[in-house]
Amino acid sequence: MYKEILLRLTPEEAHDEERCRRAAAAAAGVDVADVNVMRLLRRSIDARKRQIFVQLQYGIWVGEEPAVQASPLRYGPVDGGRRVVVVGAGPGGLFAALRLIELGLCPVVLERGKDVSARKRDLATLCRNQGLDPDSNYAFGEGGAGTFSDGKLFTRSTKRGDFGKVLDVFCHHGASEQIRIDAHPHIGTDKLPAVIRAMRQTILDCGGEVRFGARVTGLLLADGAVRGVTLADGSRVDGSAVVLATGHSARDVYRFLDAAGVALEAKTWAMGVRVEHPQELIDSIQYHSPQGRGDYLPAATYSFVTQVDGRGVYSFCMCPGGFIVPAMTEPEQMVVNGMSPSRRNSPFANSGIVVEVRPDDIGPYMNRGPLGGLDFQAEYERLAYVNGGRGVVAPAQALADFVDGRLSFDLPECSYVPGVVSSPMHFWMPEHIGSRLRRGFADFDRQAHGFVTNEALVVGVESRTSSPVRIPRRPDTLQHIGVAGLFPCGEGAGYAGGIASSAIDGERCADMVAHYLGCAR
Ligand SMILES: Cc1cc2nc3c(=O)[nH]c(=O)nc-3n(C[C@H](O)[C@H](O)[C@H](O)COP(=O)(O)OP(=O)(O)OC[C@H]3O[C@@H](n4cnc5c(N)ncnc54)[C@H](O)[C@@H]3O)c2cc1C
């Protein structure tokens, strides 16, 4: 007999594993001694009311064993297989490469940045404010923008692909099985590098290639089809198809595509600030208790969305127990983002609070064509840079002061290691972003009383939530609308946002490459 049982327990009860097992057996009407196997399938927290509940879903096998599930992943040798160039080793590129291997094709992964270990050293240099490597930073390098992140694995795009398969691939490469159970899974910045390294090893063991320091500077085009790419060192890499998974920060890629006459489109994106609160404050708001989260609950999260003057204003990439990090890719830019370790145990909670930006919001920049949004984004980052301190010291303002339009004389403590400097961000931000942000914050405070406070800090700027440019592709084949064999992939192509959806998109692009090459399985 197999039964599924849903328990709603207090956090303290749910913390006691043995007690949960007994409660699940009792709810299934069986003696715990008769249970062959009991598995926790799903865990979520219901914090809508004052009494918090942990919801646990168990699978219980009595008098039988669960069927042994063979791994759905098949990574075999592909040396000698047709070569497919994969540009970028972020989630889009890595998942495309691993899926190509399953399909018997040989990926050649070209990554402008360094391997995760070398990249870590460059991030330490950056956080000490001792210089930025434009090819090795929080956006560029092995694992892409997702490596030194919170590693939240959440997507709304499950309709377009198999999220379960993405979790399988992560677990196969060393991620905790907990990601299959938690309603809002995350891996953590301390665990991700080993997972990414293991993915690289699979590609190499199967006969694929991974080249670092390989910055792609152009496409090799002939008769309307792509035949490979050129690299910054002047060499070329041939391939039967190219998966272009370069992320939204690779502005040089959009520019070389545009210069080569490859069609691009302007799209809606979002920009704003990163906000940081003491985690204790968020815990007390979200768990409705001045005592905070107590001993049995995780660091609380939040998610807000509102409409201000016809544009969405929303929280993005919330990192409980996390850190704000410098995420720029070129000198004289100021960009911040957030990350958390797996235990989410820093005393700070941060998230991006961003405003939807449509191409017709950016005035004269729109007349510059599909890349106008990039110029507007760059200008916003330059403004933040000139209003910040030396190097990567970020401009900041206490949150209530920002909402009220006042300069902050005192700034609260902050997790951003390079440091912050007080700046009247309400004053220099483009009006259509700044004013919507201020009204959006006021609305969030009505939803979560105490959210707007001078104990919290806004840090500038959160500009890279998504790409202002799309590299358009045909919905049926996922090939670029004008270049055969070119598969724009992931966040930089404008078809994904976040680790999980970029990974799903990588898998889908690989499937379509196999169709294109006539070797679909
Ligand atoms: C600090 C931080 C925290 C984040 N936290 C989360 C999170 O918790 N959850 C979540 O879902 N998302 C998070 N994100 C967003 C997430 O990382 C991205 O959505 C995701 O990585 C996009 O995947 P991608 O493969 O499309 O592009 P990317 O990850 O951007 O990868 C693109 C890769 O292409 C390489 N590249 C670029 N140009 C070239 C070139 N010319 N030649 C060769 N290689 C090139 C880059 O070096 C990079 O490695 C975070 C991002 C940042 C910066």
The ligand as an SDF file (V2000), in Angstrom:
LIG
                    3D

 53 58  0  0  0  0  0  0  0  0999 V2000
   24.7480   38.0530   -7.6450 C   0  0  0  0  0  0  0  0  0  0  0  0
   23.6220   37.3920   -8.3990 C   0  0  0  0  0  0  0  0  0  0  0  0
   22.7020   36.6180   -7.6920 C   0  0  0  0  0  0  0  0  0  0  0  0
   21.6730   35.9590   -8.3620 C   0  0  0  0  0  0  0  0  0  0  0  0
   20.8360   35.1430   -7.6450 N   0  0  0  0  0  0  0  0  0  0  0  0
   19.9320   34.3810   -8.3110 C   0  0  0  0  0  0  0  0  0  0  0  0
   19.1500   33.4250   -7.6250 C   0  0  0  0  0  0  0  0  0  0  0  0
   19.2830   33.2300   -6.4200 O   0  0  0  0  0  0  0  0  0  0  0  0
   18.2480   32.7060   -8.3340 N   0  0  0  0  0  0  0  0  0  0  0  0
   18.0750   32.8820   -9.6840 C   0  0  0  0  0  0  0  0  0  0  0  0
   17.2470   32.1880  -10.2960 O   0  0  0  0  0  0  0  0  0  0  0  0
   18.8060   33.7870  -10.3650 N   0  0  0  0  0  0  0  0  0  0  0  0
   19.7350   34.5270   -9.7150 C   0  0  0  0  0  0  0  0  0  0  0  0
   20.5010   35.4330  -10.4030 N   0  0  0  0  0  0  0  0  0  0  0  0
   20.2700   35.5620  -11.8510 C   0  0  0  0  0  0  0  0  0  0  0  0
   20.8480   34.3480  -12.5590 C   0  0  0  0  0  0  0  0  0  0  0  0
   22.1580   34.1730  -12.1620 O   0  0  0  0  0  0  0  0  0  0  0  0
   20.7300   34.4940  -14.0590 C   0  0  0  0  0  0  0  0  0  0  0  0
   19.3680   34.6430  -14.3700 O   0  0  0  0  0  0  0  0  0  0  0  0
   21.2690   33.2820  -14.7980 C   0  0  0  0  0  0  0  0  0  0  0  0
   22.5870   33.0130  -14.4250 O   0  0  0  0  0  0  0  0  0  0  0  0
   21.1940   33.5020  -16.3090 C   0  0  0  0  0  0  0  0  0  0  0  0
   21.7630   32.3840  -16.9300 O   0  0  0  0  0  0  0  0  0  0  0  0
   22.3850   32.4640  -18.3870 P   0  0  0  0  0  0  0  0  0  0  0  0
   23.0980   31.1920  -18.6020 O   0  0  0  0  0  0  0  0  0  0  0  0
   21.3320   32.8510  -19.3550 O   0  0  0  0  0  0  0  0  0  0  0  0
   23.4210   33.6760  -18.3490 O   0  0  0  0  0  0  0  0  0  0  0  0
   24.6460   33.9490  -17.3840 P   0  0  0  0  0  0  0  0  0  0  0  0
   24.5280   33.2220  -16.1170 O   0  0  0  0  0  0  0  0  0  0  0  0
   24.7820   35.4190  -17.3480 O   0  0  0  0  0  0  0  0  0  0  0  0
   25.8850   33.2950  -18.1360 O   0  0  0  0  0  0  0  0  0  0  0  0
   26.4190   33.8650  -19.3070 C   0  0  0  0  0  0  0  0  0  0  0  0
   27.8490   33.3850  -19.4340 C   0  0  0  0  0  0  0  0  0  0  0  0
   28.3110   33.7760  -20.7140 O   0  0  0  0  0  0  0  0  0  0  0  0
   29.6560   34.2380  -20.5860 C   0  0  0  0  0  0  0  0  0  0  0  0
   29.9170   35.1610  -21.7080 N   0  0  0  0  0  0  0  0  0  0  0  0
   29.4000   36.3930  -21.8980 C   0  0  0  0  0  0  0  0  0  0  0  0
   29.8740   36.9170  -23.0430 N   0  0  0  0  0  0  0  0  0  0  0  0
   30.7010   36.0060  -23.5870 C   0  0  0  0  0  0  0  0  0  0  0  0
   31.5030   35.9900  -24.7500 C   0  0  0  0  0  0  0  0  0  0  0  0
   31.5150   37.0240  -25.6040 N   0  0  0  0  0  0  0  0  0  0  0  0
   32.2660   34.9000  -24.9890 N   0  0  0  0  0  0  0  0  0  0  0  0
   32.2660   33.8280  -24.1390 C   0  0  0  0  0  0  0  0  0  0  0  0
   31.5350   33.8120  -22.9990 N   0  0  0  0  0  0  0  0  0  0  0  0
   30.7520   34.8770  -22.7430 C   0  0  0  0  0  0  0  0  0  0  0  0
   29.6740   34.9250  -19.2410 C   0  0  0  0  0  0  0  0  0  0  0  0
   30.9950   35.0130  -18.7270 O   0  0  0  0  0  0  0  0  0  0  0  0
   28.7830   34.0170  -18.4170 C   0  0  0  0  0  0  0  0  0  0  0  0
   29.5050   33.0070  -17.7600 O   0  0  0  0  0  0  0  0  0  0  0  0
   21.5390   36.1090   -9.7680 C   0  0  0  0  0  0  0  0  0  0  0  0
   22.4450   36.9060  -10.4710 C   0  0  0  0  0  0  0  0  0  0  0  0
   23.4780   37.5470   -9.7960 C   0  0  0  0  0  0  0  0  0  0  0  0
   24.4520   38.3940  -10.5680 C   0  0  0  0  0  0  0  0  0  0  0  0
  1  2  1  0
  2  3  1  0
  2 52  2  0
  3  4  2  0
  4  5  1  0
  4 50  1  0
  5  6  2  0
  6  7  1  0
  6 13  1  0
  7  8  2  0
  7  9  1  0
  9 10  1  0
 10 11  2  0
 10 12  1  0
 12 13  2  0
 13 14  1  0
 14 15  1  0
 14 50  1  0
 15 16  1  0
 16 17  1  0
 16 18  1  0
 18 19  1  0
 18 20  1  0
 20 21  1  0
 20 22  1  0
 22 23  1  0
 23 24  1  0
 24 25  2  0
 24 26  1  0
 24 27  1  0
 27 28  1  0
 28 29  2  0
 28 30  1  0
 28 31  1  0
 31 32  1  0
 32 33  1  0
 33 34  1  0
 33 48  1  0
 34 35  1  0
 35 36  1  0
 35 46  1  0
 36 37  1  0
 36 45  1  0
 37 38  2  0
 38 39  1  0
 39 40  1  0
 39 45  2  0
 40 41  1  0
 40 42  2  0
 42 43  1  0
 43 44  2  0
 44 45  1  0
 46 47  1  0
 46 48  1  0
 48 49  1  0
 50 51  2  0
 51 52  1  0
 52 53  1  0
M  END
$$$$
